[in-house]
Amino acid sequence: MAGQDPALSTSHPFYDVARHGILQVAGDDRFGRRVVTFSCCRMPPSHELDHQRLLEYLKYTLDQYVENDYTIVYFHYGLNSRNKPSLGWLQSAYKEFDRKDGDLTMWPRLVSNSKLKRSSHLSLPKYWDYRYKKNLKALYVVHPTSFIKVLWNILKPLISHKFGKKVIYFNYLSELHEHLKYDQLVIPPEVLRYDEKLQSLHEGRTPPPTKTPPPRPPLPTQQFGVSLQYLKDKNQGELIPPVLRFTVTYLREKDTIASRVGAVKNLEWGEPCGLSTAPEARTEVHGEGLRTEGLFRRSASVQTVREIQRLYNQGKPVNFDDYGDIHIPAVILKTFLRELPQPLLTFQAYEQILGITCVESSLRVTGCRQILRSLPEHNYVVLRYLMGFLHAVSRESIFNKMNSSNLACVFGLNLIWPSQGVSSLSALVPLNMFTELLIEYYEKIFSTPEAPGEHGLAPWEQGSRAAPLQEAVPRTQATGLTKPTLPPSPLMAARRRL
């Protein structure tokens, strides 16, 4: 990984944070003070980084050096809306440093300092904060934006004049030479390229082309932003990614429980349903499963989505019941698809899919099957699993208002996008049409083999670990009842032929 210490061991207590190379100890400055660098461009998206852990790692690192004078170099380039911590986190971080009791063994030596004997009012809880602030001799902010300067001016009244004098802005890396041993600094390549671009613009030269930094290796339990092959390898050959399976299963089970509760209510009105009316059968349901109006169309709190992504990426269990919103697992499913390194339908199929509008209406289903023949087997299995589920959702459109056309508008750009840039507005029509065909004519497109041995059998018939969409779940955790076979849902009044 670029920026990672080659000697960093996976046994490091903060390996999950340290592996990104956000913090580095970079030799000494001109006055012999230890230099610590903080690189914003090394911060991954917020859902991939636990900011509380980052705070703990920051303290863990600084604790090794703050007994003596030290300097911090803050590389601001790379901080953006995707990876920046919230203002709430910054506030809690300041409070955390302020209230920490600190190292009690150092307190007698601190108080014995002749300069502090006259400051006997300094309380023990303030000692920790005192160490960090007093021994920090300089905070160099490299490549500051106007926003940083404005924010600093707003906060000035809340910050001591002494500390404010320690903050120095540098517009270019070259300005660091007179203050630091520049050759000892660990400067990310992204920062170097950005600085070169700024220098070129300042001198009127054409800036060099930007380069994409090398990808960072994911955590062993990473679920978002990694390939299908990676997930398969890390999940003992399971073809259906865990996040996809968990969200689909949860939504299906909620649908079953909702139907069961509805049957119990019907029984109260004298309509036999064959289910027990015992209290345990009356499960409280937040939403109506697949019949929830606007399913997959509604959004969710960004903070909640990031929290769930972080739990999945860290290999921790996720219980959607804790959030009380049926739309959250739906949003998580879409987010998982959108963050795949390569779209589920693959970059190679993009141009073919754009041509679907040129195919005669009566031949489009056949055209879809032909395009899917070019998919890798793994992608095909996952796509079939997903489309089977969305087909079931569309069959409940009388209740959820999400027919195949509406679902296609939601999922189209989460299944396919170009390898360079973004899809144009003109591309949305064929992309959504193709997705609508896959959902509307799921049974025709996926059940008919195109050629012997090519996607001809269902995943569960091929001996893979992908389970059938209508597989029976013997008992449900909520009620302990045997899960009945789902009755066929009402079909849409009329299916629009494309």
Salt bridges, closest charged atoms under 4 A:
ASP16 OD1 - ARG53 NH2 2.79
ASP28 OD1 - ARG34 NE 3.13
ASP29 OD2 - ARG33 NE 2.90
GLU48 OE2 - HIS47 NE2 3.52
ASP63 OD1 - ARG131 NH2 3.90
GLU67 OE2 - ARG131 NH1 2.04
ASP69 OD1 - LYS137 NZ 3.95
GLU96 OE2 - LYS59 NZ 2.78
GLU96 OE1 - ARG99 NH2 2.68
ASP98 OD2 - LYS126 NZ 3.18
ASP129 OD2 - LYS133 NZ 3.37
GLU178 OE1 - HIS179 NE2 3.91
GLU190 OE2 - ARG42 NH1 3.40
ASP195 OD1 - HIS143 NE2 2.85
GLU203 OE1 - ARG205 NE 3.02
GLU238 OE2 - ARG245 NH2 3.08
GLU268 OE2 - ARG282 NH1 2.34
ASP321 OD1 - LYS254 NZ 3.09
GLU339 OE1 - HIS47 NE2 3.06
GLU377 OE1 - HIS455 ND1 2.78
GLU396 OE1 - ARG291 NE 3.05
GLU436 OE2 - ARG496 NH2 3.08
GLU440 OE2 - ARG495 NE 3.46
GLU450 OE2 - ARG369 NE 2.52
GLU454 OE1 - ARG373 NE 3.39
GLU471 OE2 - ARG245 NH1 3.97
